[in-house]
Amino acid sequence: MSKVGFGTLNWIVLVLYLLVMLSVGAYFTRKASKNTDAFFKAEGKIPAWAAGFSIYATTLSAITFMSTPEQSFLQDWSYAIGSFSILIILPLLVKYYVPFFRKLQVTTAYEYLEERFSPVMRAISSILFMLYHIGRIAIVIYLPIIAITSVSNINPIVIAIAIGGLCILYTFLGGIEGVIWSDVIQGFLLLGGALLVCILGIAYIHGGLGTVVQDVSIHHKFISGADFNVNDLSKFVPLILAGQIFNTLYQYTGSQDVVQRYQTTGSLKEAKSSLYTNGWLALITIPLFFGMGTILFSFYQHAGTLPKNFNTSAIVPYFIITQMPAGIAGLVIAGIFAAAQSTIASSLNAISSCAISDFKQRFFSDKLKGIKDVTLARIIIIIAGLLGLSIAIYLLLGNASGTWNLFLTVTGIFGVPIAGIFAVGIFTKRANTVGVLTGLIISVILSFWVDSLNISSLLVACVAFISSFVISYIVSLFTPSHTKDVTGLTAATINEDYVKKQDR
């Protein structure tokens, strides 16, 4: 397949975007350098709407920007039901989790696991998060580059350095405040880019939206996976919804890159408001990104031609580069960059917060007392960022993505069981360290087994969460001697703790 030139004007727009991102980080450098509270929590000065935009941009990567439209381009909107998962768990987050994390004033989510269970649970969860996100940084850089360079003549190493290298710099400089305000710009850019693709796609089709609707009806491009088929569960809507609920529950309760945002606003009310903002943005994602794929399907049915043996994962960048005016195309490709960078920056800051709070301050404060926490945090951002970037370049040069996708599967399988550990700790009084360690180990083994069946990754998520919660609780019932005082550490007792403090 012949590749398309990117063009000078597009390059100018793209470089200007990257310089703006760098300047945002530079602007917040002085404020971020004050202390770890400023570097990791922005001293609680972030407006609710900005924190909500940041959560949204963090959870929407460049992979999502391209794979979601590809899904509706090739099949239908069945997976759109998964986008409702955040709205379903939102009441649970607002009523229990966010107030809980705010009252405990944790820097990382895993501090809670030490208070509730033991230092071992804190360390295990934090290490798994850091390892997974270093690998995730590599994949978030690698996959969109493969898609973009498959249809254009842009040098992949140049893109890797532009996405990863500059992202490391502005995260290093601006701390979480710089990351959040960069996320806001990137959020508007990626939403605007997606909307522009939809508008131009419809405009280029003879008959416009009417033709798109007709194609949806003729080709069954809406939802067709409601029926149970034991041989193909990938489009079974109830499973899609259930699996996404458990995946989303981990992301919003046990993953530091999102939980960290709960501490960046000035009050509990604002933290809750940020989640509502994120929820509405997630709702917009459904018609925007799934609609983009459907519109592109209709466009290439009637108004455009795809090259022979075309890689459909590149359908969005191919349309942008070949159909959009010069300059505008550069801006929308910047939207794909923005989706990648918002995810990477959040991962980098969250990795450094785990390293400092869960390890340096907790276990090595005496040995490393000569190094300031913010300085060490910035060193860790550089190390983690360069590791992720190096892995991405290795994948680009060696085409060894299968190995790293396996790595992400292995470490990712540990994620959802940890959400089960958080849930059993917060919502039960009987859970203890022996129980949750046993539950975590057995849940991971079960998840590996289900994953090996190649039925559905969403089935793996369901098994991971449910088995982690249930096994942890049952084993805890049979090991009561390991149960500790949980006053102030469960949803039922946290207010008791505050009453006791008021009585003192």
CORLINCOR-V305851 format. One record per backbone hydrogen bond with DSSP energy under -0.5 kcal/mol. CO is the residue of the C=O (numbers start at 1). NH is the residue of the N-H. If there is no record, write none. Layout:
BEGIN
co	nh
CO	NH
CO	NH
END
This chain:
BEGIN
co	nh
4	153
7	11
8	12
9	13
10	14
11	15
12	16
13	17
14	18
15	19
16	20
17	21
18	22
19	23
20	24
21	25
22	26
23	27
24	28
26	29
28	32
29	33
31	34
35	39
36	40
36	41
37	41
37	43
38	42
39	176
41	44
42	45
47	51
48	52
49	53
50	54
51	55
52	56
53	57
54	58
55	59
56	60
59	61
61	65
62	66
63	67
64	68
66	70
67	71
68	72
69	73
70	74
71	75
77	80
78	81
79	82
80	83
81	84
82	85
83	86
84	88
85	89
86	90
87	91
89	93
90	94
91	95
92	96
92	97
93	98
96	100
97	101
98	102
99	103
100	104
101	105
101	106
108	111
109	112
109	113
110	114
111	115
112	116
113	117
113	118
118	122
119	123
120	124
121	125
122	126
123	127
124	128
125	129
126	130
127	131
128	132
129	133
130	134
131	135
132	136
133	137
134	138
135	139
136	140
137	141
138	142
139	143
141	145
142	146
143	147
144	148
145	149
146	150
148	151
148	152
151	4
155	159
156	160
157	161
158	162
159	163
160	164
160	165
161	165
161	166
163	167
164	168
165	169
166	170
167	171
168	172
169	173
170	174
171	175
174	178
175	179
176	180
177	181
178	182
179	183
180	184
181	185
182	186
183	187
184	188
185	189
186	190
187	191
188	192
189	193
190	194
191	195
192	196
193	197
194	198
195	199
196	200
197	201
198	202
199	203
200	204
201	205
202	205
205	208
207	210
207	211
208	211
208	212
209	213
210	214
211	215
212	216
213	217
214	218
215	219
216	221
222	77
225	237
229	232
233	236
235	237
236	239
236	240
237	241
238	242
239	243
240	244
241	245
242	246
243	247
244	248
245	249
246	250
247	251
248	252
249	253
250	253
250	254
250	255
254	256
255	258
255	259
256	260
258	261
258	262
259	262
260	263
261	264
264	46
267	271
268	272
269	273
270	274
271	275
272	276
273	277
274	278
275	279
276	280
277	281
278	282
279	283
280	284
281	285
282	286
283	286
283	287
284	288
285	289
285	290
286	290
286	291
287	291
288	292
289	293
290	294
291	295
292	296
293	297
294	298
295	299
296	300
297	301
298	302
299	303
299	304
307	310
310	312
311	314
312	315
314	318
315	319
316	320
317	321
318	322
319	323
319	324
320	324
325	328
325	329
326	328
327	331
328	332
329	333
330	334
331	335
332	336
333	337
334	338
335	339
336	340
337	341
338	342
339	343
340	344
341	345
342	346
343	347
344	348
345	349
346	350
347	351
348	352
349	353
350	354
351	355
352	356
353	357
354	358
354	359
355	359
355	360
356	361
359	363
359	364
360	364
364	368
366	369
368	371
370	372
372	376
373	377
374	378
375	379
376	380
377	381
378	382
379	383
380	384
381	385
382	386
383	387
384	388
385	389
386	390
387	391
388	392
389	393
390	394
391	395
392	396
393	397
394	398
395	399
400	403
400	404
401	405
402	406
403	407
404	408
405	409
406	410
407	411
408	412
409	413
410	414
411	414
412	415
412	416
413	417
414	418
415	418
415	419
416	420
417	421
418	422
419	423
420	424
421	425
422	426
423	427
424	428
426	491
432	436
433	437
434	438
435	439
436	440
437	441
438	442
439	443
440	444
441	445
442	446
443	447
444	448
445	449
446	450
447	451
448	452
449	453
450	453
450	455
451	454
456	460
457	461
458	462
459	463
460	464
461	465
462	466
463	467
464	468
465	469
466	470
467	471
468	472
469	473
470	474
471	475
472	476
473	477
474	478
476	479
479	482
480	483
482	433
486	489
486	490
490	493
490	494
493	497
494	498
495	499
496	500
497	501
498	502
499	503
500	504
501	504
END
